[in-house]
Amino acid sequence: MTSSQAAITNLVKLWRDDTGNLPSLPAIYPDYPAPVITQEPEGRALRMMRWGMPSPAFVLKGKKTDKGVTNVRNTASPHWRRWLGPANRCVVPFTSFSEFGKVDGGRPGPVWFGPTGEQRTLFFAGIWTEWTSVRTLKEGETTNDLFAFLTVEPNNIVGPIHPKAMPVVLRSQEAIAHWLTAPVDEALKLQRPFPDDGLEVIEDPI
């Protein structure tokens, strides 16, 4: 995520920015912080959250830590539906993302996807919550704002590299507003593959 704070503000009309001097983030990993936008009563707020929503209870049996779930596909699950209301929805700005695979028979590795057109910042549709858990034994029990983004079947750009899924991507201000504020059933209509002409394979992250 290498967009400037000014670019994000212009796209989503921020009311509040709690990230301070947000640096360029050319690599964001699970369980690390990333900038996330939520809809507050007064307007939209940008703040850092830790990537990985709480895991379902059955996943945690016999484990001492919960590093979290990075993406969500089955929105019909009771575990996820409790966080699908507007108060727990968010959008996550990004400039490129990767999936593990190979291009044209090359060696396997991260394959990067970026937006086409002039708008270089897009957004993942996500959910978030405040949660107390043990993420790592070294940290012990901590309370964090956590997020994950939704996934869906891949489009024809991502599918050849990663046939299982792709993130739910939003571009327009209308789509962002719809995801952040619409009733659940209406908002989930956005859980669909991004148009093929909106993404392309790129050589390096941007």
N, C-alpha and C positions, 0 to 999 in steps of 0.2 A: 504494500500500500504506500505509494510514493506521491500521492496528491498532496498539495498544500492545504492548510486549514482554510485558507480563503476560497479555494476551489470547492471544497466540501460545503462550506457555508453558503456559497452561491447556489449550489445545486439543491440543497435541502432546506434552506432558510432557517439556519440554526437560531435558537433563542439563547442557548447557553453552551459554552465550551469549557469543560472541566479538564481538558487534557494538557493544559499549560502550553509549553513550546513543543508541539508534537513533532518528533523527528521523522525523517523518511524511514519506512520500515520495509526494506527489500526482502525480508524473510520473516514470516510469522509462523510459529509452530504451535501444535496442540499444547494446552496447559500454560501458554504464555499470553501476555496481554495484547490486545488489539483495540483500536478505536471502534466504538459502537454507538449508534444513534437510536434514541428512544423518544417516544412521544409523551411528554409531560403535560399536565393540565395547562401550563403557561406557554408551552411550545416545545420545540425539539431540542434535545440536549445531546451533546457528544461527550462520552467519557470512556475510559479504558476499562475493559472487562477481560476476564480470563477465559480462554477458549476451551470449552468442554462442559456441557450441561451435566447435572447429576445422573448417574447411571441407574437403571432400574434395579430394584432390590435383588432379583434373581441373579444378576450379573455379579453382585458383590458378595455372594455367599463364599465364605472361606477366605476373603481378602481383607487386608488391613487398610488399604488405601483405595480411593476412587479418583482416577485421573480424568474421568469425565467422558462424555460422548460428544464427538466433534460435529456430527451431522445427524439429521433426523429425517427419516423417510415415512414411517408409519404414523401419520398424524391422527389415526383412529385409536391408537393406543391410549388407555387412561393415563399412563405415565406422562405422556406428552400433552394430552388435551387440557390438562389443568393449567398449562402455560400458553395456550393459544389465544387467549383474550387480548384485546388491545393493550392492556397494561403490561403485558409480558412479551409483546412483539418488538422487534428491533430490525434495523437494517445495518449492514456491515459494509463500509466502503472498501473497494479494492481496485487496483489497476491491472492486475493479472493474477492468474491462479494456475496451479499445476496438478497434473494427474500422472501417476507412474505408468509408463508404457514405452512404446517405441514407435518411431516414425519411419515409414518406408523400409522396414526390415532392418533398421539400425539397432544399436545396442540399447537394451532397456535402461530407462532412467526417467527423471522428471521431464514431462512434456508441458510446455507453458502455453497458456491461452490468454489472449488479450482482446480488448474491444476493437471493433472496426469503427470508422467514422471519426468525427472531431471530438466527441465526448470521451475522455480518457478514463473517467472514473465511473464505475458501475457499482451495484450494491447487491449483496446477498440478502435474501429474506430470511430473518432469523427469529429466534426466541431467546429470552434471558430470564434469570431469576437470581435473587440473593440466596446463598446457601452456605450452611455450615457443615464442614466435612473435613476429613483428613486426605488432602491431595497427595502429600508425600510424608513419609515417616519423619524426615528431617524437620519439616515445618510443624508437624502435629496438627491439631484441630485449628482451622482458620475459617473465617467468614469472608466470602468473596461474591462479587457480581460475576455470574457465569453466563456464557452464551454458546449457542450452536446455530448453524444455518440449516435450512431445509434442503433436501435433495429430491430429484425426480429422474425419470428415465432420460438418458442423454439425447442431445440433438445429433445431427449428422456430422458435426465438427468434432465433438467430444467423443461420440460413440466408438469410432474406430480405435481410439486410444484407451478409453475406459468405458466398456460397454455396460457396466453395472448401473452407473448413476452420474449425474452432474448436479452442481448447486443450482438452486432456484435464483435466477439473476433478474434484477430489476434495473431499468434504465431511466424511465421517464419520471417526472415529478408526480404525475397522476398515479402511476403504479406504486411509488413509494408511499404516497398519502393513503392509497387504498389499503396497502398492507398494514400500515400503522394504525388505521382507525376503523376500518370496515368491520361489520359483524363477521364472526368466525367463518361461516359457510361461504360468504362472499369473498373474504380475504383468501381462503384456500383455493379459490379458482386461479390464483396466481401461481400455484404449485404446478408448473408446466415447463416444458423445455424452452430455453431461450431460442429465438429465431436463429436459423443457421447463418444468416448474413450479418449477425451481430457480433460474432466471435471469429477469431482466426488463430491458427497455430503460429507462435512466434518463437524466435530462437532463444531469447533471454527474457527474464522478468523485466517489467517496465513499471 
